[in-house]
Amino acid sequence: MNKFLSFAVIACTACFCGALSACATAETDTAASSEPVLRIREFGTEKPVVEAKLCGETQEFSGNGWTCRAEKVTKPLPGWRLSFTSTRHDDPARLTVTFTSPLDFRPVRFWDGSKERKADTLPLERKEMLETFPLETAEDGKSGRALGFAPQTILSEFTRSLTSDGLNLTARIVSDDRRVQVLDIVDYTFTPDFAWCNAVEDYQDAYPEWFRPIPGADKRIYGVSAYFLGGALQRPFQLHSWRHSGLSWEWTFAPWYEAGKWYAPGEGWDGETQIYWDYYGHRKEKRLTRQEYDEALKQEMLWGDKVAAMMFYILVKDIHESVADRYPETVMPGLGELHSRPTNAGHLRSAFAPGSALFDYLKRQLKGVVDHYEVSGFSLDMANSSFHFTTPSQLEYAVGRSWYDDGTIYTSDSVEPIPFSDYLHTLKRNGKPMATMFNAAVSEFSPFTFFHCDGAIMEAGPAANADMVLALRLTLGRKPFTFWHGLFSGVRRSLYEGDPEKTAEIMQGIKQHYLLNCFRYGCNPMNWVSADILFRSHLDTLRAISEAGYHPVSAIRDAEPLWAGRFGDGTETILTFSNPKREKVTRTVRVVNRYLGEGKYGFLPSAGTLAQKIANGETVFELTLEPKEIVVLRTVALKGEVTGFTACANEKSLRLQADAPFAFTLPSADFDGRCIRFGEKFISGKAEKSVSFDLLPACGTFAPEKNLTAFLAERQTPALEAGAGRDVQIAAEMVAMYRPSVKANLKRWGRINSNHPGFLDPALSKPDLILSAPGQGAAGKKILVGTTADFPGLEVPENFPGPFLAMPDADTLWIGGRTPDQVRKAALVYFDMLDREWSSKQKKAK
């Protein structure tokens, strides 16, 4: 018999059970009981003030100046809401709350939110809440139970364990009259088809809004992130810097002169001038007036937004003394250590703004940024846990507080980004809500913090802290996740320095490990890595995987030792397989269809033939992967009595074949942009036993490449005409900046492309072609950039429905499409052609 479940209540001062009749017998046998037990202990006491089975819909318990109301909940997951109120103020109640969920089976495995362990010997415990998911599970392969905190809960610490009594959660909290303290606990059963992964999938499905970016956020946050490393005088160079690295959103590092004065030329400006850090180039500052500073920031965000979502950088924990010292109730003793600008070093304070007037000041700063600059959101640096605040402000904020053994009340610094992110989500620019991207650093992230962001970076490659990668991915759910740093981050230099051959071997291994983890977990690289030849060809696929969204349950059986991942739902499902081993691996894998959706599913290779059998709710096929090989499969939904199915794909066609008549729905486009029909996301139809599709190229090319690139040969000065659409105008600006960018890069780096425009000669950052409206260009050779509506007098070769490059006559190049977006895609294909031409010339010159 479980020792703590043999009684209902151990009464102390004013403790009572609101549903006592259900569990009032003092010596009831509870070996088969499923009723959880709540224990509450006050600071300074050894025995619980409350020790009761939660057996009714609502129960109340009291202690010294505080009350706990326990309410049973059934949606979105079964569990309990514990609401703590108190009349105490100057001496808040410090409580240790333990919730125990008994098991009606003998557990075989215990998952503590990070690692799975065999339940051979009890107790098993994890004291650290950081780098974990806030859930624990026990299962035996047939039955499972999960216990944890719902995502809206905020804590500074908690522990979890599996004992002979069952699963346990223990948290230290603080209760006073400042705010109701709420612990939302989930306590539910699950079927462990895929062990603990099923419990996490159930949790994510129950709270979908916590595992996706805020609705309406800039979609570009799903791609590659970066620093432009640009300067105010080199902004036009960013157009091709973006193209080379595949950049999709920028972590706009510290675009202000003092921490906390984030809307730099607004409230708080003092003195005639202030330093703008990247003016003449990267880290080449200039002192600017308020008006000059404002204009420089506007241009930084305007140029950046042409090619990337601009995420304005802030570090909420460290505030410059010129601001923080006005709010002493927020400041910890000593200096803040996380300065983002060199002149801020030695002048920062670690400040907890929420719960004080400082928070109001900083919110005005943030609103100023949104109102004045072309931003898509904010990047919050160092959102992980580094230290604890004991300031009066954290006491007043009264969210997520805990206490040390000596009774001192504190709040983890990981709590502070939460109210900032929640506030930023209320701000909009051009109807678009502000997204927030958090830095989890290399360790010590709190899941409660990262539930409140729209995406995150791990400030290292996956090798730097392999144990953290899965926990962070589970916490983010379907939000974007970026590995952020160079390839050697976290690798000891002593392993390879002085040995070129060993360095090359280690470098290749790190690249492969990095890339395989991207496919395993649906992560993106940053631009210091994405331009590498190993990564560039995968960027579009990784973007598609990231946007589809990660699933904890792979739905794939028997793939080990291959790494397998599942992303998206139904016909949007993407499966990934990679081989981390040094030898070829062959496996017959089984995909459990019900996890994808209703009905039957087949899978489409990017190239080659994949034969499949469908039976008993599973699709079965054999895969053979070479060492470090990656296979990515798209999905086709099937209807009919199909038991055998084969998909065959190449660059020009896709063929489906089955052993019975079938109906199908499949994606129109592949990862490289080839498609069955432009403008349609899915293709549906019926077939007797087979059907074939011709694939249209991602961009139709209707002239020899050498003829197309000749328009931007040296000393050529064609007229440049472009339509008015935003994407069309950006494509035309890129045409005009192509040769200046090449020349600047050759001068600085000796190659045609780089990621770092702030190091280039600003004298070259001017377009070398004059941009005019359709029909307004000079006579002679012309480059036309625009849609069919922009140039209605021209005919599209073969009536091609997508992006195209064409020559209506010998003197005219048309970079076109049906829509502005297609025009921009056609321009990117053209620039790739130009890269090949200019690189060839460079090699010949050498």
C-alpha positions, 0 to 999 in steps of 0.5 A: 500500500502506498504510504502517503495514500492511506489517509485523506487529510493530515489536519493542521491549522484551518486545513479542510477538504471541500469534498471530504466525503469522497475520501474521508476514511482514514485507513482506506486501501488505495492500492488501485486509487488514481486520486492524486495527492497534494502536499503543502509545506510552509517555510520553517516547518518539516511536516506538511500543513496539507497532505490530502487526496484530491478527490472532488471537483473543487477543494480548499486548503488553508495555512498561515495567512494563505489559501489554496483552491484546487480545481479539477480540470478536464480540458484541454488536458486532465489535471488540476489548477492550484490557485494560491491567495494570501493576506500576507504582504511584508512577510509572504508565505513561502510554500513547498508544493508537491503533487503526486500522481499514483500509477496503476501499473508497474513502470518500466521506463521514466522520462524526466523531460530530458532523458529516459531511464529504466525504472528498475530502482526507485526513486528516480529524480531530476532536480534541475528544471533547466534544459528540459520539457516541463513534463515527466512520464512513466510507462510500461509499453502498454500504459503510460502516465504523464505529469507536468505543468501546463505552458501558461505556468511560470516558475523559477524552479521545480523538481520531478521524480518517480517514487513508489508513490507515483510521479511527483512534481515539487515546486517552491512558490511564494504567496502574498496579496500582490497577485494570485499564484496559479499552478496549472498541472496536467495529469493524464494517461497516454498510449506509449506507442512511441514511448514518452514521445506520445505524451509530448505530442498529446501535450502539444496538440492540447495547447497548439497556440503555445507551439506555433508563432503568433498568428500573422507573424512574418513568415520569413522567421522560418528561414536562415538567420544572420548578422548582415555585418553591414554599415550605413554607407554600404546598405545596397550591398546587403541585397546580394549578401542576402542572396549568397547566404540565403538569409531570411531574418536578421538578428539586428545586433544592438542598433542603439548606443546605450542599453535601454535607450532602444528607441535611440533618438527618442525619450532619453536622448542626451547630448548633441550627438551619440555614437552610431556604431556601424556607419562607415562600415562594420564597427566603424562608428560615427557620432550623429545628431538625433536627426542623423541617427534617426535617418540612419536607423530608418535606412538600416531597417528599410534596406534590411527589410527588402530581403529579411525580417528585421528583428530588433535586438534588445537585452532586457536584463542589462540596462545602462546606468543612465536609465537603471539608476533612476529605478534603484528598486530594480537593480542588483548590486554590482555591474551587469556583465552582458554588455552588447556594445564596448562603451556600455562595458562597466556602465550596465546594471542587472535590472528586473524591470517588470513590477516597476516604472522602469518597465513602463519606460522600456515599453515606451521605448519599444513602441517607439521602435515599432512606430518608426522603423521597418521591423518585423519583431525583436530578438531578445538576447540571453533569454536563458537563465544566468542568475536570480533577482532578489530586487524589490521589483521582482517581489512586486511583479509577483510572477514565478517567484521562489525562495532559497533555503534561508527564506530569501525570495528570488525570481529567476532572470529567465522570467524577465523576457516573458512580460517583454515578449507578451507586450511586444505581441500586442504591437503591430506594424503595417497590420503585422504583429511583432514576433520575438526570437529568443537566444537560448545561449548554449545552456540553461534555458527555461521551458517556461520562458521559451513557451512565450517566444515565436522562435529561438536560436541556440548560440552554437552548433548542435555538437556544443550541447547535444543534450539541450537540442531535443529539449529546446526543440520539444519546447518550441514545437513548430516554431523556428529553431536556428543553430547559431554560430560558426562550425567550430563553436564548442569544439576544443581547438587542441583537437585539430590545431597544427594538423591540416589533415586532421583539421579537414577531417574534423571540419567535415565531420562537424559539418555533417553532424550539423547538417544531419541534426538540421534534418533530424529536428527541423532546424536552420543554420545561420549565414556563417554556415549556410553559404558553405557548399555542403549547406546551400543546396539544402536551404530550400528543403530545410525552410520547407521542413521548418515551416511544416513543423516538427512532431515529437512522434516520428510515426516511423518504426524500425529506422534505427540507427538512421535518424528519422523525423516527421514534419507537417500533417496529412499531405503536407507531411515531410519525412526525413532520414539520415545516416549518422554512421560510417557505413552503409545502412539498409532498413525496412521502415514502417510508417504508421499512417494514423499519425499523419491523418485519416486514410492511406499514405504513400511517399515521394522521393526527390529522385529515383524509385521508391517501392512501398507496401501498404497494409495494417495501417502502415506503409512499408519500404526499404531504404539504403543510405550511404554514410551521412546521406540524407533522404527527404520524402514528400507525401501523397494521400491515397484512396482505394484498395491499394496494397502496393504503390511505387513512386518514381521521380526525376527532374522532369517527371513524376510517376505513380503506380499502384496495384489497384485503381486509386485516387490521390492528392499530392503536393504540386511542387518539389523542394527545388521549385519544380511543379506540376502546375504553378499556382496550385498547392496540391494536385488531386485526381484518379488513376486506374493503376498509374499516372504520370506528371510532367514537371515544369522547371522552377524557372523557364529559360528561353535563351542560351545562358551566355546570351542572357548573361551578356547583358551585364557583361563588363562595359555594357550599359543596358536601360533598366525598366521595371514595374511598380510591385515591391518584389519587382522593384527589389529585383530591379535594384539587385540587377543594378547592384550586381556588378558593383557588388561583384567589384567590391567583393573582388576588391576586398575578398578576391571572390565575387560573393561574401556575407559581410557588406560592412567590409566593402568599399562604400564608394562602390555601393552605388547602382551602375544602371538607371532604373526607370518605369516600363517604356521610359528607358533609353533606346538600345539594349534593355533589361525588363524586370516585371510581370506580364501586366507590366509589359502587356505588349510582350508575349511569354514564350510557350505561354509559360505559367511561372518565373521566366527568363526570355529574350523577346529580341536580340536587344531585350532581356525580360526577367519576368513572371505572372506575379511580382513574387515570380519575377523575383524568383526569376531574378535569383535564377539570373543572378546564379547564371551571372555568378557562374559567368563571373566566377569563370572569368575570375578563374581564367584571370588567375 
